[in-house]
Amino acid sequence: MSLNIKNERTHALVRRLAETTGQSQTSAIEEAVQHRLDEVLESRSRGDEAVAARRAEIARLLDEIRVDLDVESVRAAEASLYDERGLPR
């Protein structure tokens, strides 16, 4: 398998990382990529948890609204808006 990177800055960074850590360039790249991938996946997981929490709160609010919208309470609210001739109060 081959990976051909044609960016001098990237080559310099990889060489520097490998020299600093005492790893081969391949090992340095592998570890760096794995570290970044772990960060991205963890961040995405936290985002998914936040979305799930928001959805749960929305569902709770919708349930609360549905309780308040039973037929009798809607009819009572409508009745208070109009007089016995059907005209607005």
Secondary structure, 3 states (H helix, E strand, C coil): CCCCCCCHHHHHHHHHHHHHHCCCHHHHHHHHHHHHHHHHHHHHHHHHHHHHHHHHHHHHHHHHHHHHCCHHHHHHHHHHHECCCCCEC
